[in-house]
Amino acid sequence: MEIQILGQGYEKDSENSVGNHLMELLSDKEFQSFTAISAFISQAGVTGLSSYIEKGKEHLETITFITGVDQKGTSKEALEALIKLDVNAYVFYQPSITIFHPKIYLFEGAQKSVLIIGSSNLTAQGLFSNIETSLLLRINNEDDNEIITQLKKYYKGLFDFTEPNLKKLNKKLIRALVKADVVPTEEERKAIQDKAKKVGNKETKKLIYKIFPKREIAKIPSSFRKRKKSSKQKETKKQKVTAKGNQVTFDENFLLWESGKLTKRDLNISTRKGTNRTGSMLFKKGKNKDIDQRHFFRDEIFSSLNWQNDSRKKLSHLERTTTKFSVIVEGKEKGIFELKLTHNSKTDTTTYKQKNSMTSISWGEAKEFIAKKDLIGKTVKLYQQSGTDDQFVLVFD
């Protein structure tokens, strides 16, 4: 058995960070399974590893993640990112003063295994820039596999999934954890961190810096620093959206989706009395032919929004949220509108089985600018406003 100390964050380069080793080991085709057990996970930690995990699926027969959710260290968006990976994902939680705190990364193959145990959570900072220490054990399965036997014996309920406080991760569980105020949104988690950073005035900070000088922080790879766009989003280049009439510029917006030719029904054009002023349009494939329109809009485009199930029992399968959209029609900016999105979460309907769209947008107060006959046959483009997760731009042209 070869034992190696992994230190990181204490010096700038930190080549022996746990994150660097995970990326390397996920690419090793001699392993057939990977298990990650972490007290906390972050959205950046999961999405940063996502491309390596997707590539690893070519040789890894099983990929399992087990995370804790104590002390609001794991966000709703981080759990949603795990679901998108399409791996075995579980949450461990016990409502008590004690917390779930292990950090274990296990790779197993026919001839060899690698075990990393230490202090690194599956977060961007935990994998790269925090001052952390772990042990990496390179194991010859034939000679010295006893350490893995001991590990699996002690954590038997986690490895065979019989532990009663271990629950399979799904959207329903995430909603329950958010509702119970166990899991925060990324916005809430960031607010808690920002509040903690603001504690103390300039004088106290000066005093601390006199005692403890600043140190250079180890770098985090760029793919772990920002929420990664989906592969469908990355294929589209950044574009500038300019409303020439009112000289309003939305700089560096991401083009996320483009409709096909708009119909009378899409635009909610009607001359009948009593027509619903807040009519809606389904988000269909449009020109994005390679997307699964049942999930793409809810789980990728608008995944970071605060979705809530309809409070009416008969309509509880409908998830709803609102967010801001800037509306531009034929080059003229019409304003910013709080519009409602609805997603049908049922998977046993004919609509779902036929792979049709399950997500719609209600035009609300913007309908007076959209229900125009001269827009029939034209298209609408959806952009994400630069630097935001919850503000979008609709361009009809």
Stockholm file with secondary structure:
# STOCKHOLM 1.0

chainA/1-397         MEIQILGQGYEKDSENSVGNHLMELLSDKEFQSFTAISAFISQAGVTGLSSYIEKGKEHLETITFITGVDQKGTSKEALEALIKLDVNAYVFYQPSITIFHPKIYLFEGAQKSVLIIGSSNLTAQGLFSNIETSLLLRINNEDDNEIITQLKKYYKGLFDFTEPNLKKLNKKLIRALVKADVVPTEEERKAIQDKAKKVGNKETKKLIYKIFPKREIAKIPSSFRKRKKSSKQKETKKQKVTAKGNQVTFDENFLLWESGKLTKRDLNISTRKGTNRTGSMLFKKGKNKDIDQRHFFRDEIFSSLNWQNDSRKKLSHLERTTTKFSVIVEGKEKGIFELKLTHNSKTDTTTYKQKNSMTSISWGEAKEFIAKKDLIGKTVKLYQQSGTDDQFVLVFD
#=GR chainA/1-397 SS CEEEEEEESSSSSCTTCHHHHHHHHHTCTTEEEEEEEESCBCHHHHHHHHHHHHHHTTTCSEEEEEEECGGGCSCHHHHHHHHHTTSEEEEECCSSSSCCCCEEEEEEESSEEEEEEESCCBSHIIIIISCEEEEEEEEEHHHHTHHHHHHHHHTHHHHTTCCTTEEECCHHHHHHHHHTTSSCCHHHHHHHHHHHHHCSCHHHHHHHHHHSCCCCCCCCCHHHHSCCCCHHHHTSCEEEEEETTTTEEEEEEEEEEECSSCCHHHHTCCCSTTCCTTCEEECCCTTCTTSCTTTHIIIIITTTSCCEECSSGGGTTEEEEEEEEEEEETTEEEEEEEEEEEEECCSSSHHHHTTCCCEEEECGGGHHHHCCGGGTTCCEEEEECTTCSSEEEEEEC
#=GC SS_cons         CEEEEEEESSSSSCTTCHHHHHHHHHTCTTEEEEEEEESCBCHHHHHHHHHHHHHHTTTCSEEEEEEECGGGCSCHHHHHHHHHTTSEEEEECCSSSSCCCCEEEEEEESSEEEEEEESCCBSHIIIIISCEEEEEEEEEHHHHTHHHHHHHHHTHHHHTTCCTTEEECCHHHHHHHHHTTSSCCHHHHHHHHHHHHHCSCHHHHHHHHHHSCCCCCCCCCHHHHSCCCCHHHHTSCEEEEEETTTTEEEEEEEEEEECSSCCHHHHTCCCSTTCCTTCEEECCCTTCTTSCTTTHIIIIITTTSCCEECSSGGGTTEEEEEEEEEEEETTEEEEEEEEEEEEECCSSSHHHHTTCCCEEEECGGGHHHHCCGGGTTCCEEEEECTTCSSEEEEEEC
//
